[in-house]
Amino acid sequence: MSEAADRLRCITELEHAVANGFLSQSTVVAQGDDASGRPTIQVSWVRVPAEERAHEWRCAVDLRFASHMVERYAWLDAVDRLHVRTHLCDGAWRAVDRPLSITRR
């Protein structure tokens, strides 16, 4: 497999893992490179609150990877890649689910 195809396969694996971690009918996942050429994955969705009177929230998570990290990921076996994807999704969820500190004035 060529280096470019291998990189695309790895980013696609990570993209699918993150998309599955943020299940919502409104989930949109996009991949690309940022201005510096680093691979990026952006996940956006609408978070519907449990309470009827609460407002919906538009949420987004941007994940940027150093190219060498994608190369290291490519060298892992299937079990280790699964571990990385699980850890990545857990970290993204923790970042999103942190309590918001809203100050009322």
N, C-alpha and C positions, 0 to 999 in steps of 0.2 A: 504494500500500500504506500502511496506517495506521502510525503510529509504534509502537504496541504490537505489531502484527503483524510489522513489520520487526525489532523488538528480539527477538521470539520466534524469528524465522527465524535471526537471527545467533547467538543462544544455542544453538539447536538444531544449527547448523553446527559450532560449537565443541564441543558435547557429543558429536556423532558422531565428530569428529576425535580427541578424547581417548579415547573408548571404543575406537576402532580402534587407537589407540596402545598400549592395555593389553589386548591380546587374551588372554583366558582364558575358560574355560567359566563361571567364577564372577564375571565382571565385572558390576558393577551401576553404573549411572550415574543420578544424580538431579540435577534442576535446581530452583532456587528462588531466593528472595531471603533474605539474612541479615537480622538485626534492624534494620540501618540501611537496608535496601532495596536493597543492592547485589546484582546478579545473581551467583549462585554455581552451580558445578558440582561435584559430589562423585563421585569414581570410587572404588569399593572392589572388591577382589578377593582371592583366596587365591593366594599365590605358592607354587608347589610346587617344592621344591628338587630339584636334580639327584641328590643323594646319597640313598640309601634311608633311612639312619638319621637324617637331618636332619628337623626339624619343619617343618610348613607355617607360613607367616606370613600373617596377615591384614594387608592393606595398604590404605591410603586416601590419596587426594590431594584436598584441597579447593582449588578455584580460585575466587577472588573477583575480580570485575571492577568497576571504577568505571563508573558508568553512561555517563559521557562517552566512555569507551574503547569501549564497545559501539557507541555512535553513530558514532565514528570508523571502527570496523571496518565498519559498514554502508555507509559512503561509498566504501570501497575497491572496486576492480574484482575480478573473479574470480581473477586471477593473484595480486594482492596479498593477497587473503583467504587463498588457499592458502598463501602464504608465512607469514602470521601463524599459521595453524593448525599448520603444520609446526614453526615456532619454538616455539609453545606446547607441543606434544607433546614436542619434544626437551628443553625445559626441565623439564617434569614428569618425564620419564624420568631426567634427570640428578639431580634432587632425590631420586628414589626409589632410584636405584642407587649413591648415594654409599656408600662403605664405612662400615659401622657400627662405631663404636668401643665395644666391649663390654669392660668391666673386670671381671675375675674377682677375687673376694676369697677 
